[in-house]
Amino acid sequence: MPSQRSISEVQAFEIEMADASGIQSRVAHEFAGRHAGGSSNLGYTCRDHKNYL
């Protein structure tokens, strides 16, 4: 459910830093997913990631 997904402050910071560094949002989302042990553990989708920016 969309209401269940959220981006934490730390995740938001990482998204902003990746964007400022010129890293594509898809690549940054994949990296965050690997760091979290899988994209299902992130709590947000790639579309949420792009919409945050």
mmCIF entry with sequence, helices, sheets and N, C-alpha, C, O atoms, coordinates in Angstrom:
data_MODEL
# 
_entry.id   MODEL 
# 
_entity.id                         1 
_entity.type                       polymer 
_entity.pdbx_number_of_molecules   1 
# 
_entity_poly.entity_id                      1 
_entity_poly.type                           'polypeptide(L)' 
_entity_poly.nstd_linkage                   no 
_entity_poly.nstd_monomer                   no 
_entity_poly.pdbx_seq_one_letter_code       MPSQRSISEVQAFEIEMADASGIQSRVAHEFAGRHAGGSSNLGYTCRDHKNYL 
_entity_poly.pdbx_seq_one_letter_code_can   MPSQRSISEVQAFEIEMADASGIQSRVAHEFAGRHAGGSSNLGYTCRDHKNYL 
_entity_poly.pdbx_strand_id                 A 
# 
loop_
_entity_poly_seq.entity_id 
_entity_poly_seq.num 
_entity_poly_seq.mon_id 
_entity_poly_seq.hetero 
1 1  MET n 
1 2  PRO n 
1 3  SER n 
1 4  GLN n 
1 5  ARG n 
1 6  SER n 
1 7  ILE n 
1 8  SER n 
1 9  GLU n 
1 10 VAL n 
1 11 GLN n 
1 12 ALA n 
1 13 PHE n 
1 14 GLU n 
1 15 ILE n 
1 16 GLU n 
1 17 MET n 
1 18 ALA n 
1 19 ASP n 
1 20 ALA n 
1 21 SER n 
1 22 GLY n 
1 23 ILE n 
1 24 GLN n 
1 25 SER n 
1 26 ARG n 
1 27 VAL n 
1 28 ALA n 
1 29 HIS n 
1 30 GLU n 
1 31 PHE n 
1 32 ALA n 
1 33 GLY n 
1 34 ARG n 
1 35 HIS n 
1 36 ALA n 
1 37 GLY n 
1 38 GLY n 
1 39 SER n 
1 40 SER n 
1 41 ASN n 
1 42 LEU n 
1 43 GLY n 
1 44 TYR n 
1 45 THR n 
1 46 CYS n 
1 47 ARG n 
1 48 ASP n 
1 49 HIS n 
1 50 LYS n 
1 51 ASN n 
1 52 TYR n 
1 53 LEU n 
# 
_struct_asym.id          A 
_struct_asym.entity_id   1 
# 
loop_
_struct_conf.conf_type_id 
_struct_conf.id 
_struct_conf.pdbx_PDB_helix_id 
_struct_conf.beg_label_comp_id 
_struct_conf.beg_label_asym_id 
_struct_conf.beg_label_seq_id 
_struct_conf.pdbx_beg_PDB_ins_code 
_struct_conf.end_label_comp_id 
_struct_conf.end_label_asym_id 
_struct_conf.end_label_seq_id 
_struct_conf.pdbx_end_PDB_ins_code 
_struct_conf.beg_auth_comp_id 
_struct_conf.beg_auth_asym_id 
_struct_conf.beg_auth_seq_id 
_struct_conf.end_auth_comp_id 
_struct_conf.end_auth_asym_id 
_struct_conf.end_auth_seq_id 
_struct_conf.pdbx_PDB_helix_class 
_struct_conf.details 
_struct_conf.pdbx_PDB_helix_length 
HELX_P HELX_P1 AA1 PRO A 2  ? GLN A 4  ? PRO A 2  GLN A 4  5 ? 3  
HELX_P HELX_P2 AA2 GLU A 9  ? ALA A 20 ? GLU A 9  ALA A 20 1 ? 12 
HELX_P HELX_P3 AA3 SER A 25 ? HIS A 35 ? SER A 25 HIS A 35 1 ? 11 
HELX_P HELX_P4 AA4 SER A 39 ? ASN A 41 ? SER A 39 ASN A 41 5 ? 3  
HELX_P HELX_P5 AA5 CYS A 46 ? TYR A 52 ? CYS A 46 TYR A 52 1 ? 7  
# 
_struct_conf_type.id          HELX_P 
_struct_conf_type.criteria    ? 
_struct_conf_type.reference   ? 
# 
loop_
_atom_site.group_PDB 
_atom_site.id 
_atom_site.type_symbol 
_atom_site.label_atom_id 
_atom_site.label_alt_id 
_atom_site.label_comp_id 
_atom_site.label_asym_id 
_atom_site.label_entity_id 
_atom_site.label_seq_id 
_atom_site.pdbx_PDB_ins_code 
_atom_site.Cartn_x 
_atom_site.Cartn_y 
_atom_site.Cartn_z 
_atom_site.occupancy 
_atom_site.B_iso_or_equiv 
_atom_site.pdbx_formal_charge 
_atom_site.auth_seq_id 
_atom_site.auth_comp_id 
_atom_site.auth_asym_id 
_atom_site.auth_atom_id 
_atom_site.pdbx_PDB_model_num 
ATOM 1   N N  . MET A 1 1  ? 0.838  -1.188 0.000   1.00 0.00 ? 1  MET A N  1 
ATOM 2   C CA . MET A 1 1  ? 0.000  0.000  0.000   1.00 0.00 ? 1  MET A CA 1 
ATOM 3   C C  . MET A 1 1  ? 0.883  1.252  0.000   1.00 0.00 ? 1  MET A C  1 
ATOM 4   O O  . MET A 1 1  ? 1.885  1.301  0.714   1.00 0.00 ? 1  MET A O  1 
ATOM 5   N N  . PRO A 1 2  ? 0.526  2.235  -0.776  1.00 0.00 ? 2  PRO A N  1 
ATOM 6   C CA . PRO A 1 2  ? 1.323  3.460  -0.799  1.00 0.00 ? 2  PRO A CA 1 
ATOM 7   C C  . PRO A 1 2  ? 1.429  4.132  0.561   1.00 0.00 ? 2  PRO A C  1 
ATOM 8   O O  . PRO A 1 2  ? 2.454  4.744  0.859   1.00 0.00 ? 2  PRO A O  1 
ATOM 9   N N  . SER A 1 3  ? 0.417  4.036  1.379   1.00 0.00 ? 3  SER A N  1 
ATOM 10  C CA . SER A 1 3  ? 0.461  4.690  2.686   1.00 0.00 ? 3  SER A CA 1 
ATOM 11  C C  . SER A 1 3  ? 1.444  4.017  3.631   1.00 0.00 ? 3  SER A C  1 
ATOM 12  O O  . SER A 1 3  ? 1.829  4.602  4.644   1.00 0.00 ? 3  SER A O  1 
ATOM 13  N N  . GLN A 1 4  ? 1.854  2.796  3.312   1.00 0.00 ? 4  GLN A N  1 
ATOM 14  C CA . GLN A 1 4  ? 2.778  2.051  4.157   1.00 0.00 ? 4  GLN A CA 1 
ATOM 15  C C  . GLN A 1 4  ? 4.236  2.367  3.837   1.00 0.00 ? 4  GLN A C  1 
ATOM 16  O O  . GLN A 1 4  ? 5.121  2.109  4.653   1.00 0.00 ? 4  GLN A O  1 
ATOM 17  N N  . ARG A 1 5  ? 4.491  2.927  2.650   1.00 0.00 ? 5  ARG A N  1 
ATOM 18  C CA . ARG A 1 5  ? 5.863  3.193  2.235   1.00 0.00 ? 5  ARG A CA 1 
ATOM 19  C C  . ARG A 1 5  ? 6.305  4.555  2.747   1.00 0.00 ? 5  ARG A C  1 
ATOM 20  O O  . ARG A 1 5  ? 5.539  5.518  2.749   1.00 0.00 ? 5  ARG A O  1 
ATOM 21  N N  . SER A 1 6  ? 7.545  4.612  3.178   1.00 0.00 ? 6  SER A N  1 
ATOM 22  C CA . SER A 1 6  ? 8.082  5.897  3.614   1.00 0.00 ? 6  SER A CA 1 
ATOM 23  C C  . SER A 1 6  ? 9.595  5.889  3.471   1.00 0.00 ? 6  SER A C  1 
ATOM 24  O O  . SER A 1 6  ? 10.234 4.837  3.478   1.00 0.00 ? 6  SER A O  1 
ATOM 25  N N  . ILE A 1 7  ? 10.145 7.073  3.343   1.00 0.00 ? 7  ILE A N  1 
ATOM 26  C CA . ILE A 1 7  ? 11.583 7.258  3.227   1.00 0.00 ? 7  ILE A CA 1 
ATOM 27  C C  . ILE A 1 7  ? 12.054 7.908  4.519   1.00 0.00 ? 7  ILE A C  1 
ATOM 28  O O  . ILE A 1 7  ? 11.587 8.985  4.890   1.00 0.00 ? 7  ILE A O  1 
ATOM 29  N N  . SER A 1 8  ? 12.984 7.244  5.200   1.00 0.00 ? 8  SER A N  1 
ATOM 30  C CA . SER A 1 8  ? 13.487 7.773  6.470   1.00 0.00 ? 8  SER A CA 1 
ATOM 31  C C  . SER A 1 8  ? 14.402 8.975  6.211   1.00 0.00 ? 8  SER A C  1 
ATOM 32  O O  . SER A 1 8  ? 14.781 9.246  5.071   1.00 0.00 ? 8  SER A O  1 
ATOM 33  N N  . GLU A 1 9  ? 14.743 9.678  7.270   1.00 0.00 ? 9  GLU A N  1 
ATOM 34  C CA . GLU A 1 9  ? 15.630 10.840 7.137   1.00 0.00 ? 9  GLU A CA 1 
ATOM 35  C C  . GLU A 1 9  ? 16.992 10.424 6.596   1.00 0.00 ? 9  GLU A C  1 
ATOM 36  O O  . GLU A 1 9  ? 17.571 11.121 5.763   1.00 0.00 ? 9  GLU A O  1 
ATOM 37  N N  . VAL A 1 10 ? 17.499 9.298  7.064   1.00 0.00 ? 10 VAL A N  1 
ATOM 38  C CA . VAL A 1 10 ? 18.807 8.810  6.597   1.00 0.00 ? 10 VAL A CA 1 
ATOM 39  C C  . VAL A 1 10 ? 18.729 8.438  5.124   1.00 0.00 ? 10 VAL A C  1 
ATOM 40  O O  . VAL A 1 10 ? 19.624 8.778  4.349   1.00 0.00 ? 10 VAL A O  1 
ATOM 41  N N  . GLN A 1 11 ? 17.665 7.741  4.730   1.00 0.00 ? 11 GLN A N  1 
ATOM 42  C CA . GLN A 1 11 ? 17.500 7.372  3.330   1.00 0.00 ? 11 GLN A CA 1 
ATOM 43  C C  . GLN A 1 11 ? 17.356 8.619  2.462   1.00 0.00 ? 11 GLN A C  1 
ATOM 44  O O  . GLN A 1 11 ? 17.894 8.672  1.356   1.00 0.00 ? 11 GLN A O  1 
ATOM 45  N N  . ALA A 1 12 ? 16.636 9.618  2.957   1.00 0.00 ? 12 ALA A N  1 
ATOM 46  C CA . ALA A 1 12 ? 16.465 10.865 2.220   1.00 0.00 ? 12 ALA A CA 1 
ATOM 47  C C  . ALA A 1 12 ? 17.817 11.539 2.012   1.00 0.00 ? 12 ALA A C  1 
ATOM 48  O O  . ALA A 1 12 ? 18.106 12.046 0.929   1.00 0.00 ? 12 ALA A O  1 
ATOM 49  N N  . PHE A 1 13 ? 18.631 11.541 3.042   1.00 0.00 ? 13 PHE A N  1 
ATOM 50  C CA . PHE A 1 13 ? 19.970 12.132 2.937   1.00 0.00 ? 13 PHE A CA 1 
ATOM 51  C C  . PHE A 1 13 ? 20.798 11.396 1.881   1.00 0.00 ? 13 PHE A C  1 
ATOM 52  O O  . PHE A 1 13 ? 21.475 12.028 1.071   1.00 0.00 ? 13 PHE A O  1 
ATOM 53  N N  . GLU A 1 14 ? 20.743 10.066 1.892   1.00 0.00 ? 14 GLU A N  1 
ATOM 54  C CA . GLU A 1 14 ? 21.490 9.274  0.921   1.00 0.00 ? 14 GLU A CA 1 
ATOM 55  C C  . GLU A 1 14 ? 20.996 9.542  -0.497  1.00 0.00 ? 14 GLU A C  1 
ATOM 56  O O  . GLU A 1 14 ? 21.800 9.627  -1.425  1.00 0.00 ? 14 GLU A O  1 
ATOM 57  N N  . ILE A 1 15 ? 19.686 9.676  -0.674  1.00 0.00 ? 15 ILE A N  1 
ATOM 58  C CA . ILE A 1 15 ? 19.122 9.975  -1.989  1.00 0.00 ? 15 ILE A CA 1 
ATOM 59  C C  . ILE A 1 15 ? 19.617 11.331 -2.467  1.00 0.00 ? 15 ILE A C  1 
ATOM 60  O O  . ILE A 1 15 ? 20.025 11.476 -3.619  1.00 0.00 ? 15 ILE A O  1 
ATOM 61  N N  . GLU A 1 16 ? 19.583 12.320 -1.590  1.00 0.00 ? 16 GLU A N  1 
ATOM 62  C CA . GLU A 1 16 ? 20.029 13.665 -1.953  1.00 0.00 ? 16 GLU A CA 1 
ATOM 63  C C  . GLU A 1 16 ? 21.520 13.696 -2.289  1.00 0.00 ? 16 GLU A C  1 
ATOM 64  O O  . GLU A 1 16 ? 21.932 14.367 -3.235  1.00 0.00 ? 16 GLU A O  1 
ATOM 65  N N  . MET A 1 17 ? 22.323 12.973 -1.517  1.00 0.00 ? 17 MET A N  1 
ATOM 66  C CA . MET A 1 17 ? 23.767 12.947 -1.767  1.00 0.00 ? 17 MET A CA 1 
ATOM 67  C C  . MET A 1 17 ? 24.078 12.245 -3.094  1.00 0.00 ? 17 MET A C  1 
ATOM 68  O O  . MET A 1 17 ? 24.943 12.694 -3.846  1.00 0.00 ? 17 MET A O  1 
ATOM 69  N N  . ALA A 1 18 ? 23.382 11.160 -3.376  1.00 0.00 ? 18 ALA A N  1 
ATOM 70  C CA . ALA A 1 18 ? 23.590 10.455 -4.640  1.00 0.00 ? 18 ALA A CA 1 
ATOM 71  C C  . ALA A 1 18 ? 23.215 11.355 -5.808  1.00 0.00 ? 18 ALA A C  1 
ATOM 72  O O  . ALA A 1 18 ? 23.919 11.392 -6.817  1.00 0.00 ? 18 ALA A O  1 
ATOM 73  N N  . ASP A 1 19 ? 22.117 12.075 -5.677  1.00 0.00 ? 19 ASP A N  1 
ATOM 74  C CA . ASP A 1 19 ? 21.685 12.990 -6.741  1.00 0.00 ? 19 ASP A CA 1 
ATOM 75  C C  . ASP A 1 19 ? 22.701 14.118 -6.931  1.00 0.00 ? 19 ASP A C  1 
ATOM 76  O O  . ASP A 1 19 ? 23.038 14.473 -8.060  1.00 0.00 ? 19 ASP A O  1 
ATOM 77  N N  . ALA A 1 20 ? 23.180 14.672 -5.831  1.00 0.00 ? 20 ALA A N  1 
ATOM 78  C CA . ALA A 1 20 ? 24.168 15.757 -5.899  1.00 0.00 ? 20 ALA A CA 1 
ATOM 79  C C  . ALA A 1 20 ? 25.482 15.272 -6.513  1.00 0.00 ? 20 ALA A C  1 
ATOM 80  O O  . ALA A 1 20 ? 26.225 16.057 -7.102  1.00 0.00 ? 20 ALA A O  1 
ATOM 81  N N  . SER A 1 21 ? 25.763 13.971 -6.370  1.00 0.00 ? 21 SER A N  1 
ATOM 82  C CA . SER A 1 21 ? 26.996 13.401 -6.918  1.00 0.00 ? 21 SER A CA 1 
ATOM 83  C C  . SER A 1 21 ? 26.846 12.989 -8.374  1.00 0.00 ? 21 SER A C  1 
ATOM 84  O O  . SER A 1 21 ? 27.812 12.566 -9.009  1.00 0.00 ? 21 SER A O  1 
ATOM 85  N N  . GLY A 1 22 ? 25.634 13.112 -8.902  1.00 0.00 ? 22 GLY A N  1 
ATOM 86  C CA . GLY A 1 22 ? 25.404 12.767 -10.297 1.00 0.00 ? 22 GLY A CA 1 
ATOM 87  C C  . GLY A 1 22 ? 25.090 11.306 -10.535 1.00 0.00 ? 22 GLY A C  1 
ATOM 88  O O  . GLY A 1 22 ? 25.124 10.844 -11.675 1.00 0.00 ? 22 GLY A O  1 
ATOM 89  N N  . ILE A 1 23 ? 24.784 10.572 -9.481  1.00 0.00 ? 23 ILE A N  1 
ATOM 90  C CA . ILE A 1 23 ? 24.443 9.148  -9.623  1.00 0.00 ? 23 ILE A CA 1 
ATOM 91  C C  . ILE A 1 23 ? 22.982 9.040  -10.036 1.00 0.00 ? 23 ILE A C  1 
ATOM 92  O O  . ILE A 1 23 ? 22.113 9.676  -9.440  1.00 0.00 ? 23 ILE A O  1 
ATOM 93  N N  . GLN A 1 24 ? 22.716 8.236  -11.054 1.00 0.00 ? 24 GLN A N  1 
ATOM 94  C CA . GLN A 1 24 ? 21.344 8.040  -11.529 1.00 0.00 ? 24 GLN A CA 1 
ATOM 95  C C  . GLN A 1 24 ? 20.489 7.464  -10.417 1.00 0.00 ? 24 GLN A C  1 
ATOM 96  O O  . GLN A 1 24 ? 20.964 6.669  -9.605  1.00 0.00 ? 24 GLN A O  1 
ATOM 97  N N  . SER A 1 25 ? 19.222 7.869  -10.382 1.00 0.00 ? 25 SER A N  1 
ATOM 98  C CA . SER A 1 25 ? 18.339 7.419  -9.308  1.00 0.00 ? 25 SER A CA 1 
ATOM 99  C C  . SER A 1 25 ? 18.162 5.903  -9.313  1.00 0.00 ? 25 SER A C  1 
ATOM 100 O O  . SER A 1 25 ? 18.090 5.289  -8.249  1.00 0.00 ? 25 SER A O  1 
ATOM 101 N N  . ARG A 1 26 ? 18.091 5.291  -10.496 1.00 0.00 ? 26 ARG A N  1 
ATOM 102 C CA . ARG A 1 26 ? 17.941 3.832  -10.566 1.00 0.00 ? 26 ARG A CA 1 
ATOM 103 C C  . ARG A 1 26 ? 19.149 3.133  -9.953  1.00 0.00 ? 26 ARG A C  1 
ATOM 104 O O  . ARG A 1 26 ? 19.002 2.165  -9.207  1.00 0.00 ? 26 ARG A O  1 
ATOM 105 N N  . VAL A 1 27 ? 20.332 3.624  -10.269 1.00 0.00 ? 27 VAL A N  1 
ATOM 106 C CA . VAL A 1 27 ? 21.571 3.035  -9.748  1.00 0.00 ? 27 VAL A CA 1 
ATOM 107 C C  . VAL A 1 27 ? 21.654 3.243  -8.233  1.00 0.00 ? 27 VAL A C  1 
ATOM 108 O O  . VAL A 1 27 ? 22.043 2.336  -7.498  1.00 0.00 ? 27 VAL A O  1 
ATOM 109 N N  . ALA A 1 28 ? 21.287 4.437  -7.777  1.00 0.00 ? 28 ALA A N  1 
ATOM 110 C CA . ALA A 1 28 ? 21.305 4.722  -6.342  1.00 0.00 ? 28 ALA A CA 1 
ATOM 111 C C  . ALA A 1 28 ? 20.305 3.836  -5.597  1.00 0.00 ? 28 ALA A C  1 
ATOM 112 O O  . ALA A 1 28 ? 20.591 3.376  -4.491  1.00 0.00 ? 28 ALA A O  1 
ATOM 113 N N  . HIS A 1 29 ? 19.141 3.595  -6.192  1.00 0.00 ? 29 HIS A N  1 
ATOM 114 C CA . HIS A 1 29 ? 18.130 2.732  -5.564  1.00 0.00 ? 29 HIS A CA 1 
ATOM 115 C C  . HIS A 1 29 ? 18.635 1.295  -5.488  1.00 0.00 ? 29 HIS A C  1 
ATOM 116 O O  . HIS A 1 29 ? 18.449 0.626  -4.472  1.00 0.00 ? 29 HIS A O  1 
ATOM 117 N N  . GLU A 1 30 ? 19.270 0.820  -6.549  1.00 0.00 ? 30 GLU A N  1 
ATOM 118 C CA . GLU A 1 30 ? 19.835 -0.535 -6.546  1.00 0.00 ? 30 GLU A CA 1 
ATOM 119 C C  . GLU A 1 30 ? 20.902 -0.668 -5.463  1.00 0.00 ? 30 GLU A C  1 
ATOM 120 O O  . GLU A 1 30 ? 20.944 -1.671 -4.749  1.00 0.00 ? 30 GLU A O  1 
ATOM 121 N N  . PHE A 1 31 ? 21.757 0.334  -5.342  1.00 0.00 ? 31 PHE A N  1 
ATOM 122 C CA . PHE A 1 31 ? 22.806 0.304  -4.329  1.00 0.00 ? 31 PHE A CA 1 
ATOM 123 C C  . PHE A 1 31 ? 22.191 0.282  -2.923  1.00 0.00 ? 31 PHE A C  1 
ATOM 124 O O  . PHE A 1 31 ? 22.616 -0.496 -2.069  1.00 0.00 ? 31 PHE A O  1 
ATOM 125 N N  . ALA A 1 32 ? 21.200 1.131  -2.693  1.00 0.00 ? 32 ALA A N  1 
ATOM 126 C CA . ALA A 1 32 ? 20.533 1.170  -1.385  1.00 0.00 ? 32 ALA A CA 1 
ATOM 127 C C  . ALA A 1 32 ? 19.876 -0.167 -1.079  1.00 0.00 ? 32 ALA A C  1 
ATOM 128 O O  . ALA A 1 32 ? 19.882 -0.623 0.064   1.00 0.00 ? 32 ALA A O  1 
ATOM 129 N N  . GLY A 1 33 ? 19.311 -0.790 -2.100  1.00 0.00 ? 33 GLY A N  1 
ATOM 130 C CA . GLY A 1 33 ? 18.699 -2.106 -1.925  1.00 0.00 ? 33 GLY A CA 1 
ATOM 131 C C  . GLY A 1 33 ? 19.720 -3.164 -1.531  1.00 0.00 ? 33 GLY A C  1 
ATOM 132 O O  . GLY A 1 33 ? 19.453 -4.001 -0.669  1.00 0.00 ? 33 GLY A O  1 
ATOM 133 N N  . ARG A 1 34 ? 20.872 -3.127 -2.154  1.00 0.00 ? 34 ARG A N  1 
ATOM 134 C CA . ARG A 1 34 ? 21.936 -4.077 -1.791  1.00 0.00 ? 34 ARG A CA 1 
ATOM 135 C C  . ARG A 1 34 ? 22.411 -3.834 -0.366  1.00 0.00 ? 34 ARG A C  1 
ATOM 136 O O  . ARG A 1 34 ? 22.659 -4.775 0.387   1.00 0.00 ? 34 ARG A O  1 
ATOM 137 N N  . HIS A 1 35 ? 22.534 -2.574 -0.010  1.00 0.00 ? 35 HIS A N  1 
ATOM 138 C CA . HIS A 1 35 ? 22.973 -2.205 1.334   1.00 0.00 ? 35 HIS A CA 1 
ATOM 139 C C  . HIS A 1 35 ? 21.968 -2.666 2.394   1.00 0.00 ? 35 HIS A C  1 
ATOM 140 O O  . HIS A 1 35 ? 22.353 -3.027 3.506   1.00 0.00 ? 35 HIS A O  1 
ATOM 141 N N  . ALA A 1 36 ? 20.679 -2.652 2.042   1.00 0.00 ? 36 ALA A N  1 
ATOM 142 C CA . ALA A 1 36 ? 19.619 -3.028 2.982   1.00 0.00 ? 36 ALA A CA 1 
ATOM 143 C C  . ALA A 1 36 ? 19.346 -4.530 2.977   1.00 0.00 ? 36 ALA A C  1 
ATOM 144 O O  . ALA A 1 36 ? 18.510 -5.010 3.741   1.00 0.00 ? 36 ALA A O  1 
ATOM 145 N N  . GLY A 1 37 ? 20.041 -5.267 2.128   1.00 0.00 ? 37 GLY A N  1 
ATOM 146 C CA . GLY A 1 37 ? 19.815 -6.707 2.063   1.00 0.00 ? 37 GLY A CA 1 
ATOM 147 C C  . GLY A 1 37 ? 18.690 -7.081 1.119   1.00 0.00 ? 37 GLY A C  1 
ATOM 148 O O  . GLY A 1 37 ? 18.110 -8.161 1.236   1.00 0.00 ? 37 GLY A O  1 
ATOM 149 N N  . GLY A 1 38 ? 18.383 -6.211 0.198   1.00 0.00 ? 38 GLY A N  1 
ATOM 150 C CA . GLY A 1 38 ? 17.337 -6.450 -0.792  1.00 0.00 ? 38 GLY A CA 1 
ATOM 151 C C  . GLY A 1 38 ? 16.403 -5.260 -0.888  1.00 0.00 ? 38 GLY A C  1 
ATOM 152 O O  . GLY A 1 38 ? 16.131 -4.586 0.106   1.00 0.00 ? 38 GLY A O  1 
ATOM 153 N N  . SER A 1 39 ? 15.917 -5.009 -2.088  1.00 0.00 ? 39 SER A N  1 
ATOM 154 C CA . SER A 1 39 ? 15.064 -3.835 -2.276  1.00 0.00 ? 39 SER A CA 1 
ATOM 155 C C  . SER A 1 39 ? 13.766 -3.934 -1.491  1.00 0.00 ? 39 SER A C  1 
ATOM 156 O O  . SER A 1 39 ? 13.155 -2.915 -1.171  1.00 0.00 ? 39 SER A O  1 
ATOM 157 N N  . SER A 1 40 ? 13.341 -5.153 -1.180  1.00 0.00 ? 40 SER A N  1 
ATOM 158 C CA . SER A 1 40 ? 12.118 -5.308 -0.385  1.00 0.00 ? 40 SER A CA 1 
ATOM 159 C C  . SER A 1 40 ? 12.311 -4.829 1.048   1.00 0.00 ? 40 SER A C  1 
ATOM 160 O O  . SER A 1 40 ? 11.330 -4.563 1.743   1.00 0.00 ? 40 SER A O  1 
ATOM 161 N N  . ASN A 1 41 ? 13.555 -4.713 1.501   1.00 0.00 ? 41 ASN A N  1 
ATOM 162 C CA . ASN A 1 41 ? 13.840 -4.231 2.855   1.00 0.00 ? 41 ASN A CA 1 
ATOM 163 C C  . ASN A 1 41 ? 13.975 -2.715 2.935   1.00 0.00 ? 41 ASN A C  1 
ATOM 164 O O  . ASN A 1 41 ? 14.103 -2.164 4.028   1.00 0.00 ? 41 ASN A O  1 
ATOM 165 N N  . LEU A 1 42 ? 13.947 -2.036 1.790   1.00 0.00 ? 42 LEU A N  1 
ATOM 166 C CA . LEU A 1 42 ? 14.108 -0.583 1.787   1.00 0.00 ? 42 LEU A CA 1 
ATOM 167 C C  . LEU A 1 42 ? 12.892 0.134  2.365   1.00 0.00 ? 42 LEU A C  1 
ATOM 168 O O  . LEU A 1 42 ? 13.033 1.101  3.115   1.00 0.00 ? 42 LEU A O  1 
ATOM 169 N N  . GLY A 1 43 ? 11.722 -0.332 2.023   1.00 0.00 ? 43 GLY A N  1 
ATOM 170 C CA . GLY A 1 43 ? 10.513 0.332  2.478   1.00 0.00 ? 43 GLY A CA 1 
ATOM 171 C C  . GLY A 1 43 ? 9.983  1.337  1.474   1.00 0.00 ? 43 GLY A C  1 
ATOM 172 O O  . GLY A 1 43 ? 8.973  1.994  1.731   1.00 0.00 ? 43 GLY A O  1 
ATOM 173 N N  . TYR A 1 44 ? 10.652 1.469  0.325   1.00 0.00 ? 44 TYR A N  1 
ATOM 174 C CA . TYR A 1 44 ? 10.159 2.341  -0.741  1.00 0.00 ? 44 TYR A CA 1 
ATOM 175 C C  . TYR A 1 44 ? 10.595 1.775  -2.081  1.00 0.00 ? 44 TYR A C  1 
ATOM 176 O O  . TYR A 1 44 ? 11.543 0.994  -2.164  1.00 0.00 ? 44 TYR A O  1 
ATOM 177 N N  . THR A 1 45 ? 9.889  2.180  -3.124  1.00 0.00 ? 45 THR A N  1 
ATOM 178 C CA . THR A 1 45 ? 10.161 1.671  -4.460  1.00 0.00 ? 45 THR A CA 1 
ATOM 179 C C  . THR A 1 45 ? 11.061 2.631  -5.228  1.00 0.00 ? 45 THR A C  1 
ATOM 180 O O  . THR A 1 45 ? 11.359 3.733  -4.767  1.00 0.00 ? 45 THR A O  1 
ATOM 181 N N  . CYS A 1 46 ? 11.483 2.193  -6.394  1.00 0.00 ? 46 CYS A N  1 
ATOM 182 C CA . CYS A 1 46 ? 12.310 3.035  -7.259  1.00 0.00 ? 46 CYS A CA 1 
ATOM 183 C C  . CYS A 1 46 ? 11.510 4.278  -7.676  1.00 0.00 ? 46 CYS A C  1 
ATOM 184 O O  . CYS A 1 46 ? 12.072 5.367  -7.791  1.00 0.00 ? 46 CYS A O  1 
ATOM 185 N N  . ARG A 1 47 ? 10.221 4.117  -7.897  1.00 0.00 ? 47 ARG A N  1 
ATOM 186 C CA . ARG A 1 47 ? 9.379  5.267  -8.251  1.00 0.00 ? 47 ARG A CA 1 
ATOM 187 C C  . ARG A 1 47 ? 9.307  6.253  -7.094  1.00 0.00 ? 47 ARG A C  1 
ATOM 188 O O  . ARG A 1 47 ? 9.357  7.463  -7.312  1.00 0.00 ? 47 ARG A O  1 
ATOM 189 N N  . ASP A 1 48 ? 9.189  5.749  -5.853  1.00 0.00 ? 48 ASP A N  1 
ATOM 190 C CA . ASP A 1 48 ? 9.204  6.633  -4.678  1.00 0.00 ? 48 ASP A CA 1 
ATOM 191 C C  . ASP A 1 48 ? 10.517 7.406  -4.624  1.00 0.00 ? 48 ASP A C  1 
ATOM 192 O O  . ASP A 1 48 ? 10.543 8.595  -4.306  1.00 0.00 ? 48 ASP A O  1 
ATOM 193 N N  . HIS A 1 49 ? 11.600 6.710  -4.940  1.00 0.00 ? 49 HIS A N  1 
ATOM 194 C CA . HIS A 1 49 ? 12.934 7.315  -4.947  1.00 0.00 ? 49 HIS A CA 1 
ATOM 195 C C  . HIS A 1 49 ? 12.962 8.482  -5.933  1.00 0.00 ? 49 HIS A C  1 
ATOM 196 O O  . HIS A 1 49 ? 13.401 9.581  -5.594  1.00 0.00 ? 49 HIS A O  1 
ATOM 197 N N  . LYS A 1 50 ? 12.489 8.232  -7.159  1.00 0.00 ? 50 LYS A N  1 
ATOM 198 C CA . LYS A 1 50 ? 12.477 9.280  -8.180  1.00 0.00 ? 50 LYS A CA 1 
ATOM 199 C C  . LYS A 1 50 ? 11.544 10.423 -7.789  1.00 0.00 ? 50 LYS A C  1 
ATOM 200 O O  . LYS A 1 50 ? 11.871 11.590 -8.005  1.00 0.00 ? 50 LYS A O  1 
ATOM 201 N N  . ASN A 1 51 ? 10.394 10.100 -7.218  1.00 0.00 ? 51 ASN A N  1 
ATOM 202 C CA . ASN A 1 51 ? 9.436  11.133 -6.826  1.00 0.00 ? 51 ASN A CA 1 
ATOM 203 C C  . ASN A 1 51 ? 9.968  11.988 -5.680  1.00 0.00 ? 51 ASN A C  1 
ATOM 204 O O  . ASN A 1 51 ? 9.606  13.158 -5.560  1.00 0.00 ? 51 ASN A O  1 
ATOM 205 N N  . TYR A 1 52 ? 10.816 11.417 -4.845  1.00 0.00 ? 52 TYR A N  1 
ATOM 206 C CA . TYR A 1 52 ? 11.381 12.188 -3.734  1.00 0.00 ? 52 TYR A CA 1 
ATOM 207 C C  . TYR A 1 52 ? 12.190 13.367 -4.263  1.00 0.00 ? 52 TYR A C  1 
ATOM 208 O O  . TYR A 1 52 ? 12.176 14.458 -3.695  1.00 0.00 ? 52 TYR A O  1 
ATOM 209 N N  . LEU A 1 53 ? 12.902 13.116 -5.377  1.00 0.00 ? 53 LEU A N  1 
ATOM 210 C CA . LEU A 1 53 ? 13.738 14.174 -5.957  1.00 0.00 ? 53 LEU A CA 1 
ATOM 211 C C  . LEU A 1 53 ? 12.865 15.212 -6.611  1.00 0.00 ? 53 LEU A C  1 
ATOM 212 O O  . LEU A 1 53 ? 13.374 16.190 -7.160  1.00 0.00 ? 53 LEU A O  1 
# 
